[in-house]
Amino acid sequence: MFGGSGFLGSYLADELTKQKFEVVIADVEESKYINSQQSFVRCDIMDRDKVDTVTRDCAIVYNFAGQADLDESIALPKETIEQNVIGNINILESIRELPIKRYVYASSAYAVSRNGSFYGISKLASEKIIEEYNRRYNLPYTIVRYGSLFGGRADRHNGIRRMIEEALTDKKITYSGDGEEVREYIHASDAAKLSVDIIQDSSYEGEHLILTGVERIKRRDLVYMIEEILGKKLIVEHSKDQWEGHYRMTPYSFQPRVAKKLVPNPFVDLGQGITSCIESYYQKIDE
């Protein structure tokens, strides 16, 4: 799996191992969560020759690599398009003549949104390219549009992680917008389980899936939840200016093709998940 050292990728690698799959993690850096049952190959998806060495013995290929931060994509449009589109093509070219059972591409809800800037554009372009590889070369695929993820392994690119870190270190939380923005958060471990279910069910082949949580919460209420869990009064600062590139209530704009929505059952409760994130942050401080 490409990008297996990242936030969601590391959870997926563990879930695949748990379900007795042989896992090869291909990434530019080795995962700090890798275990003895997994193998690692240092690989940049922009290096086609290296990609070929990873894919030649694989039956299932996941692509979680590339630029995953919307805000960084606005500052780095060229790099975003190169990594997310050309990197994706390098993998597709590498596997199009191989007996691959499924290619699973990690897209985003921003692929079907007027928001999302260069990040959303790169994801939509990659989706269309995968569809064309399927039509031309009969390449089996599943495209997964992941929603708002959280979990203990997240870094500061993750919204909930940023809030928790700021609350613990500065006793305040800052965010853009008016607090009425709505998200359906899903714990990365739940997303990983569903991502494995996908490759074990042939009905998901050729599908576009929306993978999100079941708990809708406003950003303002999320701040109150963190404040209550920590048991301390926090300074809350926010700007009513438009949060550039991000959506308010829904990322979806009208599109002629409708995706299926996939949600976990059972799932990690948002409050319990946030508590776990706080514990993980403290553990990292102690290391």
C-alpha positions as CSV (number, residue, x, y, z in Angstrom):
1,M,0.0,0.0,0.0
2,F,1.3,3.4,-1.0
3,G,1.2,6.0,1.7
4,G,1.1,3.3,4.4
5,S,3.2,5.3,6.9
6,G,0.7,8.2,7.0
7,F,-2.1,8.8,9.5
8,L,-4.9,6.7,7.9
9,G,-2.5,4.5,6.1
10,S,-0.9,3.2,9.3
11,Y,-4.3,2.3,10.8
12,L,-5.2,0.5,7.5
13,A,-1.9,-1.4,7.5
14,D,-2.6,-2.6,11.1
15,E,-6.2,-3.7,10.2
16,L,-5.0,-5.6,7.1
17,T,-2.4,-7.4,9.2
18,K,-5.0,-8.2,11.8
19,Q,-7.1,-9.8,9.1
20,K,-4.2,-11.9,7.9
21,F,-3.2,-10.0,4.8
22,E,0.4,-9.8,3.8
23,V,1.2,-6.1,4.0
24,V,3.9,-4.1,2.1
25,I,4.1,-0.5,3.2
26,A,5.5,1.8,0.4
27,D,6.3,5.3,1.5
28,V,9.0,8.0,1.6
29,E,9.5,7.4,5.3
30,E,9.2,4.2,7.4
31,S,6.1,4.1,9.6
32,K,6.8,4.4,13.3
33,Y,3.8,2.1,13.8
34,I,5.2,-0.7,11.6
35,N,5.4,-4.2,13.1
36,S,7.3,-7.4,12.5
37,Q,4.5,-8.8,10.3
38,Q,4.7,-5.9,7.9
39,S,7.4,-5.1,5.4
40,F,8.6,-1.6,4.2
41,V,9.8,-0.3,0.9
42,R,11.1,3.3,0.6
43,C,9.3,4.6,-2.4
44,D,8.3,8.0,-3.8
45,I,5.3,7.6,-6.2
46,M,6.9,10.1,-8.5
47,D,9.6,7.4,-9.2
48,R,8.0,5.1,-11.7
49,D,10.8,2.5,-11.5
50,K,10.5,2.2,-7.8
51,V,6.7,2.0,-8.0
52,D,7.2,-1.0,-10.3
53,T,9.3,-2.9,-7.7
54,V,6.4,-2.5,-5.2
55,T,3.4,-3.5,-7.4
56,R,4.7,-6.5,-9.3
57,D,3.8,-9.1,-6.6
58,C,0.6,-7.4,-5.3
59,A,-3.0,-8.6,-5.7
60,I,-4.5,-5.5,-4.0
61,V,-3.1,-2.0,-4.3
62,Y,-4.1,0.9,-2.1
63,N,-3.1,4.4,-2.9
64,F,-3.0,6.7,0.2
65,A,0.0,8.7,-1.0
66,G,0.4,12.3,-2.1
67,Q,-0.6,15.7,-0.8
68,A,-3.4,15.3,1.7
69,D,-3.6,18.8,3.3
70,L,-6.0,21.2,1.8
71,D,-4.4,24.3,3.2
72,E,-0.9,23.3,1.9
73,S,-2.4,22.6,-1.5
74,I,-3.4,26.2,-1.8
75,A,0.1,27.3,-1.2
76,L,1.6,24.5,-3.3
77,P,-0.6,24.0,-6.4
78,K,2.1,22.6,-8.7
79,E,3.4,20.1,-6.2
80,T,-0.2,19.1,-5.3
81,I,-1.1,18.3,-8.9
82,E,2.2,16.5,-9.5
83,Q,1.9,14.3,-6.5
84,N,-1.8,13.5,-6.6
85,V,-2.3,13.2,-10.3
86,I,1.0,12.2,-11.9
87,G,1.8,10.0,-8.9
88,N,-1.5,8.3,-9.3
89,I,-0.8,7.8,-13.0
90,N,2.5,6.2,-12.2
91,I,0.8,3.6,-10.1
92,L,-1.9,3.0,-12.7
93,E,0.6,2.5,-15.4
94,S,2.5,0.1,-13.2
95,I,-0.5,-2.1,-12.6
96,R,-2.6,-1.9,-15.7
97,E,-1.2,-5.1,-17.2
98,L,-0.9,-7.0,-14.0
99,P,-3.6,-9.4,-12.6
100,I,-4.6,-6.9,-9.9
101,K,-7.8,-7.8,-8.1
102,R,-8.6,-4.3,-6.9
103,Y,-7.1,-0.8,-6.9
104,V,-8.4,1.3,-4.0
105,Y,-7.9,5.0,-4.3
106,A,-8.2,7.3,-1.3
107,S,-10.1,10.3,-2.7
108,S,-11.9,13.0,-0.8
109,A,-15.4,14.5,-0.4
110,Y,-13.8,17.6,-1.9
111,A,-13.5,15.8,-5.2
112,V,-17.2,16.6,-5.7
113,S,-17.2,20.1,-4.2
114,R,-16.9,23.6,-5.5
115,N,-14.6,24.0,-2.5
116,G,-11.3,22.2,-2.0
117,S,-9.1,24.3,-4.2
118,F,-6.2,22.5,-5.9
119,Y,-6.6,19.6,-3.5
120,G,-10.2,18.9,-4.6
121,I,-9.2,19.4,-8.3
122,S,-6.4,16.9,-8.0
123,K,-8.7,14.3,-6.4
124,L,-11.4,14.7,-9.0
125,A,-8.9,14.5,-11.9
126,S,-7.4,11.3,-10.4
127,E,-10.9,9.8,-10.1
128,K,-11.6,10.5,-13.7
129,I,-8.3,9.0,-14.8
130,I,-9.0,5.9,-12.8
131,E,-12.4,5.5,-14.5
132,E,-10.8,5.8,-17.9
133,Y,-8.2,3.2,-17.0
134,N,-11.1,0.9,-16.1
135,R,-12.8,1.6,-19.5
136,R,-9.6,1.2,-21.5
137,Y,-7.8,-1.6,-19.6
138,N,-10.5,-3.2,-17.5
139,L,-8.7,-2.2,-14.3
140,P,-10.8,-3.1,-11.3
141,Y,-11.1,-0.2,-8.8
142,T,-12.9,1.3,-5.9
143,I,-12.7,5.0,-5.2
144,V,-13.3,6.0,-1.5
145,R,-14.1,9.6,-0.6
146,Y,-13.0,9.9,3.0
147,G,-14.7,12.4,5.2
148,S,-13.4,14.1,8.4
149,L,-11.0,11.7,10.1
150,F,-9.5,11.9,13.6
151,G,-7.4,9.6,15.8
152,G,-4.5,9.4,18.1
153,R,-1.9,9.0,15.3
154,A,-2.9,12.3,13.6
155,D,-0.4,15.2,13.2
156,R,-1.0,18.9,13.2
157,H,-2.6,18.8,9.8
158,N,-5.6,17.2,11.4
159,G,-8.2,19.6,12.8
160,I,-9.1,17.8,16.0
161,R,-5.4,17.2,16.8
162,R,-4.7,20.9,16.4
163,M,-7.5,21.8,18.7
164,I,-6.4,19.3,21.4
165,E,-2.7,20.4,21.2
166,E,-3.6,24.0,21.4
167,A,-6.0,23.4,24.3
168,L,-3.4,21.5,26.3
169,T,-0.4,23.8,25.6
170,D,-2.0,27.2,25.4
171,K,-5.3,26.7,27.2
172,K,-7.1,28.1,24.2
173,I,-8.6,27.0,20.8
174,T,-8.6,29.1,17.7
175,Y,-10.4,28.4,14.5
176,S,-11.7,30.1,11.3
177,G,-15.4,30.5,10.5
178,D,-18.3,31.2,12.8
179,G,-18.5,27.8,14.5
180,E,-21.6,26.7,12.7
181,E,-19.6,24.5,10.2
182,V,-20.8,20.9,10.4
183,R,-18.7,17.8,10.1
184,E,-19.3,14.0,10.3
185,Y,-16.2,12.8,12.0
186,I,-15.0,9.2,11.8
187,H,-12.2,7.6,13.8
188,A,-9.4,6.4,11.6
189,S,-9.7,2.9,13.0
190,D,-13.3,2.7,11.8
191,A,-12.3,4.0,8.4
192,A,-9.6,1.4,8.2
193,K,-12.0,-1.5,9.0
194,L,-14.4,-0.3,6.3
195,S,-11.5,0.1,3.9
196,V,-10.7,-3.6,4.4
197,D,-14.3,-4.6,4.0
198,I,-14.3,-3.0,0.6
199,I,-11.8,-5.4,-0.9
200,Q,-13.6,-8.4,0.5
201,D,-16.9,-7.5,-1.2
202,S,-17.1,-7.7,-5.0
203,S,-20.2,-5.4,-5.0
204,Y,-17.9,-2.5,-4.2
205,E,-15.9,-3.0,-7.4
206,G,-16.3,0.0,-9.8
207,E,-18.0,2.0,-7.1
208,H,-17.5,5.5,-5.6
209,L,-18.0,5.3,-1.9
210,I,-18.4,8.1,0.7
211,L,-16.9,6.9,3.9
212,T,-17.9,9.1,6.9
213,G,-19.0,9.0,10.4
214,V,-22.6,9.0,11.8
215,E,-22.2,11.8,14.3
216,R,-22.9,15.3,12.9
217,I,-21.4,18.0,15.0
218,K,-20.9,21.8,14.7
219,R,-17.3,23.0,15.1
220,R,-18.5,25.2,18.0
221,D,-20.0,22.2,19.8
222,L,-16.8,20.2,19.2
223,V,-14.9,23.0,21.0
224,Y,-17.3,22.7,24.0
225,M,-16.9,19.0,24.0
226,I,-13.1,19.2,24.2
227,E,-13.4,21.9,26.9
228,E,-15.8,19.6,29.0
229,I,-13.6,16.5,28.6
230,L,-10.5,18.4,29.8
231,G,-12.5,19.9,32.6
232,K,-11.0,23.4,32.1
233,K,-12.2,26.7,30.8
234,L,-10.6,27.5,27.5
235,I,-10.1,30.8,25.6
236,V,-11.9,30.4,22.3
237,E,-10.9,32.7,19.5
238,H,-12.4,32.5,16.0
239,S,-12.6,34.6,12.9
240,K,-15.8,35.0,11.0
241,D,-13.9,35.4,7.8
242,Q,-14.4,32.7,5.1
243,W,-12.3,29.6,5.8
244,E,-10.7,29.5,2.4
245,G,-11.3,26.3,0.4
246,H,-13.3,24.6,3.2
247,Y,-17.0,23.9,3.2
248,R,-19.6,25.0,5.8
249,M,-22.4,22.4,5.9
250,T,-21.6,20.0,3.1
251,P,-18.7,19.5,0.6
252,Y,-21.0,18.2,-2.1
253,S,-22.0,20.1,-5.2
254,F,-24.4,18.7,-7.8
255,Q,-22.9,15.9,-9.8
256,P,-24.6,13.6,-12.3
257,R,-23.1,10.5,-10.7
258,V,-24.1,9.6,-7.1
259,A,-21.8,7.8,-4.7
260,K,-22.8,5.3,-2.1
261,K,-22.4,6.3,1.5
262,L,-20.6,3.8,3.8
263,V,-20.6,4.3,7.6
264,P,-19.2,2.1,10.4
265,N,-21.4,0.0,12.7
266,P,-20.4,-0.2,15.5
267,F,-18.1,2.8,15.6
268,V,-15.8,4.7,17.9
269,D,-17.9,7.3,19.8
270,L,-16.6,10.9,19.1
271,G,-16.2,11.8,22.8
272,Q,-14.3,8.5,23.6
273,G,-12.2,9.1,20.5
274,I,-11.3,12.6,21.5
275,T,-10.3,11.3,25.0
276,S,-8.1,8.7,23.3
277,C,-6.5,11.4,21.2
278,I,-5.7,13.4,24.3
279,E,-4.1,10.4,25.9
280,S,-2.1,9.8,22.7
281,Y,-0.9,13.4,22.8
282,Y,0.3,13.1,26.4
283,Q,2.2,9.9,25.5
284,K,4.0,11.6,22.7
285,I,5.0,14.4,25.0
286,D,6.5,11.8,27.4
287,E,8.5,10.0,24.7
